Amino acid sequence: MSTLPQERTTLERQLLDARLTKSILLSPQTKHLELKVDGADEFRFVPGQFVSIKHPRPDGKEHTRAYSIASAPRTDATFDLCLNRVDDGFLSNWLCDLEVGTALRFHGPHGLFVLREPRKDAVFIATGTGIAPIRGMIEWLFEEPERNRGHQYWLVFGTRYEHSIYYRDEFERIANENSNFHYVPTLSRCGDRWQGCQGYVQDHVREIVAGRSDLQAYICGLHQMVDANRKLLKEEMGWDRKQIVFERYD
Ligand SMILES: Cc1cc2nc3c(=O)[nH]c(=O)nc-3n(C[C@H](O)[C@H](O)[C@H](O)COP(=O)(O)OP(=O)(O)OC[C@H]3O[C@@H](n4cnc5c(N)ncnc54)[C@H](O)[C@@H]3O)c2cc1C
């Protein structure tokens, strides 16, 4: 049985430097960043955790913002982020404009938005950059067959337009290679050519979980979506709150 890497939820605030090695535009407002921790052979974390990035404003005041790690742990001290530009936001725009080769300062990993043991069939629910920690979890689960064997997993990802279905090729590949991974991207503002699911994530979550009270749910995104799905699962479906693990970005 393959178990999760040892959970690290330390309160330590040791500052580390990481250098940007790649910056890719995923949509006009969204970037995928790849970083390498300076002077380290390995950066250990549990899939789903976040880092706290620090940067001073021009007035010298230091700002810290949390960003979920968008990859599974690797052996070379690298990790990915997936982030949105926020209107008038300080750190998100600084990160999105960062030049490859620049270093940033962070502490972590932190957070409890991680896969629960014992693992059960699960539905992952994300909108927008809420996909970040879930990409790390799914990457980890499907890296080795024994991590997902005997379980069914669904990913319901909601966004407005087809061009903002982040990491679509990766999730389609996992779904093609694994009959126990079900990928459900859904668009709230689709064009006529879109043949897939439409509407909000909770419309599809309702169908997936109907008649099943033994699943886990991992939800990540802005609070409105997270709260709507928690309400659906708890009040409409009668789930226990322990079955629902969530991270809110705002
Ligand atoms: C645990 C955790 C993990 C996170 N992971 C990610 C991630 O992986 N990717 C990602 O893109 N973001 C993530 N966030 C959100 C991120 O930490 C910042 O809040 C966001 O990038 C805005 O920071 P800023 O300095 O640019 O904006 P600020 O200068 O703090 O805010 C500017 C304005 O934007 C509003 N605002 C703040 N945050 C958001 C938001 N998330 N969406 C819309 N409006 C907002 C504020 O109310 C304010 O009016 C995460 C948040 C948490 C708590």
The ligand as a Tripos MOL2 file, in Angstrom:
@<TRIPOS>MOLECULE
LIG
   53    58     1     0     0
SMALL
NO_CHARGES

@<TRIPOS>ATOM
      1 C1         -4.5750   28.6450    1.3240 C.3       1 LIG1
      2 C2         -4.6740   29.5420    0.1100 C.ar      1 LIG1
      3 C3         -4.1530   29.1090   -1.1050 C.ar      1 LIG1
      4 C4         -4.2380   29.9360   -2.2230 C.ar      1 LIG1
      5 N1         -3.7750   29.4570   -3.4110 N.ar      1 LIG1
      6 C5         -3.9360   30.2000   -4.5340 C.ar      1 LIG1
      7 C6         -3.5330   29.6770   -5.8030 C.ar      1 LIG1
      8 O1         -3.0030   28.5560   -5.9070 O.2       1 LIG1
      9 N2         -3.7310   30.4390   -6.8910 N.ar      1 LIG1
     10 C7         -4.3090   31.6980   -6.8160 C.ar      1 LIG1
     11 O2         -4.4840   32.3400   -7.8630 O.2       1 LIG1
     12 N3         -4.6820   32.2150   -5.6220 N.ar      1 LIG1
     13 C8         -4.4970   31.5140   -4.4790 C.ar      1 LIG1
     14 N4         -4.8740   32.0360   -3.2680 N.ar      1 LIG1
     15 C9         -5.2510   33.4740   -3.1930 C.3       1 LIG1
     16 C10        -3.9630   34.3290   -2.9680 C.3       1 LIG1
     17 O3         -3.4180   34.0310   -1.6950 O.3       1 LIG1
     18 C11        -4.2220   35.8340   -2.9820 C.3       1 LIG1
     19 O4         -5.2790   36.1580   -2.1310 O.3       1 LIG1
     20 C12        -4.5310   36.3890   -4.3750 C.3       1 LIG1
     21 O5         -3.4890   36.0660   -5.2990 O.3       1 LIG1
     22 C13        -4.6640   37.9180   -4.3040 C.3       1 LIG1
     23 O6         -3.4930   38.4700   -3.7690 O.3       1 LIG1
     24 P1         -3.0180   39.9220   -4.1910 P.3       1 LIG1
     25 O7         -1.9060   40.3460   -3.2730 O.co2     1 LIG1
     26 O8         -2.7500   40.0060   -5.6540 O.co2     1 LIG1
     27 O9         -4.3250   40.7900   -3.9390 O.3       1 LIG1
     28 P2         -4.6260   41.7870   -2.7240 P.3       1 LIG1
     29 O10        -3.7560   42.9890   -2.9150 O.co2     1 LIG1
     30 O11        -4.5580   41.0300   -1.4580 O.co2     1 LIG1
     31 O12        -6.1750   42.1030   -2.9660 O.3       1 LIG1
     32 C14        -6.6390   43.0020   -3.9660 C.3       1 LIG1
     33 C15        -8.1640   42.9000   -4.0710 C.3       1 LIG1
     34 O13        -8.5680   41.6040   -4.5800 O.3       1 LIG1
     35 C16        -9.4760   40.9280   -3.6920 C.3       1 LIG1
     36 N5         -9.0470   39.5160   -3.6450 N.ar      1 LIG1
     37 C17        -8.1380   38.9650   -2.8100 C.ar      1 LIG1
     38 N6         -7.9450   37.6600   -3.0880 N.ar      1 LIG1
     39 C18        -8.7290   37.3830   -4.1420 C.ar      1 LIG1
     40 C19        -8.9510   36.2070   -4.9050 C.ar      1 LIG1
     41 N7         -8.3360   35.0290   -4.6380 N.pl3     1 LIG1
     42 N8         -9.8200   36.3000   -5.9510 N.ar      1 LIG1
     43 C20       -10.4520   37.4520   -6.2500 C.ar      1 LIG1
     44 N9        -10.2780   38.5970   -5.5530 N.ar      1 LIG1
     45 C21        -9.4420   38.5660   -4.5090 C.ar      1 LIG1
     46 C22        -9.3030   41.6220   -2.3580 C.3       1 LIG1
     47 O14       -10.5240   41.5950   -1.6370 O.3       1 LIG1
     48 C23        -8.8900   43.0410   -2.7400 C.3       1 LIG1
     49 O15       -10.0160   43.8170   -3.0030 O.3       1 LIG1
     50 C24        -4.8230   31.2300   -2.1360 C.ar      1 LIG1
     51 C25        -5.3240   31.6690   -0.9020 C.ar      1 LIG1
     52 C26        -5.2670   30.8390    0.1900 C.ar      1 LIG1
     53 C27        -5.8350   31.3270    1.5050 C.3       1 LIG1
@<TRIPOS>BOND
     1     1     2 1
     2     2     3 ar
     3     2    52 ar
     4     3     4 ar
     5     4     5 ar
     6     4    50 ar
     7     5     6 ar
     8     6     7 ar
     9     6    13 1
    10     7     8 2
    11     7     9 ar
    12     9    10 ar
    13    10    11 2
    14    10    12 ar
    15    12    13 ar
    16    13    14 ar
    17    14    15 1
    18    14    50 ar
    19    15    16 1
    20    16    17 1
    21    16    18 1
    22    18    19 1
    23    18    20 1
    24    20    21 1
    25    20    22 1
    26    22    23 1
    27    23    24 1
    28    24    25 2
    29    24    26 1
    30    24    27 1
    31    27    28 1
    32    28    29 2
    33    28    30 1
    34    28    31 1
    35    31    32 1
    36    32    33 1
    37    33    34 1
    38    33    48 1
    39    34    35 1
    40    35    36 1
    41    35    46 1
    42    36    37 ar
    43    36    45 ar
    44    37    38 ar
    45    38    39 ar
    46    39    40 ar
    47    39    45 ar
    48    40    41 1
    49    40    42 ar
    50    42    43 ar
    51    43    44 ar
    52    44    45 ar
    53    46    47 1
    54    46    48 1
    55    48    49 1
    56    50    51 ar
    57    51    52 ar
    58    52    53 1
@<TRIPOS>SUBSTRUCTURE
     1 LIG1         1 GROUP 0 **** ****
